[in-house]
């Protein structure tokens, strides 16, 4: 399976700052230490798809934007479902 990426650290970083959401808060939402989150946003590591979905939820990222780089319809459906259901 290829890596699926809906995470755009630059755009999502701007949204994080605009909404005043801390790395600590994102870490809590994703169930990881805030250091992991900072590594994601600084480009040192890439979050897995499950964490990308949790980040999108925590940042209230628009579904259309989150799926912009995903072309496979089945994958889009799974991500759409995960983003819309807790």
VOGU-3710 file (C-alpha; in Angstrom, 3 decimals, decimal comma):
1> xxxxxxxxxx> 0,000/0,000/0,000  1,321/3,422/-0,883  1,515/6,176/1,671  -1,513/8,443/1,589  -0,940/12,068/2,411  -3,683/14,556/3,176  -1,375/16,529/5,496  -0,039/19,830/4,146  2,165/21,096/6,962  2,467/24,616/5,590
11> xxxxxxxxxx> -1,236/25,259/5,039  -2,256/23,413/8,158  0,368/25,344/10,150  -1,242/28,620/9,115  -4,647/27,269/10,154  -3,203/26,065/13,488  -1,793/29,504/14,221  -4,935/31,339/13,094  -7,074/29,190/15,384  -4,575/29,459/18,256
21> xxxxxxxxxx> -4,301/25,687/18,607  -1,106/24,603/20,331  1,090/21,634/19,477  0,192/20,271/22,896  -3,535/20,424/22,083  -2,942/18,692/18,763  -0,858/16,049/20,508  -3,691/15,392/22,939  -6,185/15,161/20,050  -3,923/12,684/18,245
31> xxxxxxxxxx> -2,839/10,692/21,288  0,853/11,527/20,814  3,422/13,685/22,575  3,598/17,297/21,430  7,183/16,661/20,239  5,784/14,322/17,590  3,433/17,053/16,431  6,220/19,616/16,226  8,268/17,192/14,115  5,311/16,839/11,747
41> xxxxxxxxxx> 4,903/20,578/11,379  8,650/21,185/10,986  8,895/18,490/8,297  11,138/16,171/10,300  8,579/13,364/10,218  5,389/12,558/8,346  2,262/11,598/10,325  0,567/8,371/9,342  -2,868/8,527/7,750  -4,674/7,915/11,054
51> xxxxxxxxxx> -2,876/10,872/12,618  -3,465/12,996/9,517  -7,191/12,399/9,895  -7,078/13,249/13,617  -5,132/16,437/12,820  -7,693/17,417/10,181  -10,489/16,939/12,699  -8,683/18,870/15,430  -7,901/21,751/13,066  -11,398/21,685/11,532
61> xxxxxxxxxx> -9,914/21,332/8,047  -12,481/21,456/5,265  -13,047/17,980/3,825  -12,546/19,145/0,230  -9,146/20,587/1,106  -8,102/17,519/3,060  -8,857/15,277/0,093  -7,357/17,520/-2,595  -4,300/15,306/-3,191  -6,070/11,946/-2,973
71> xxxxxxxxxx> -7,308/10,647/-6,322  -8,373/7,073/-5,521  -12,160/7,108/-4,968  -12,120/4,264/-2,431  -9,424/5,960/-0,386  -11,315/9,254/-0,575  -14,454/7,499/0,684  -12,609/5,972/3,655  -11,030/9,301/4,614  -14,346/11,125/4,147
81> xxxxxx> -16,038/8,607/6,429  -13,302/8,907/9,067  -13,446/12,701/9,028  -17,222/12,795/9,315  -17,620/10,130/12,014  -16,101/9,848/15,450
//
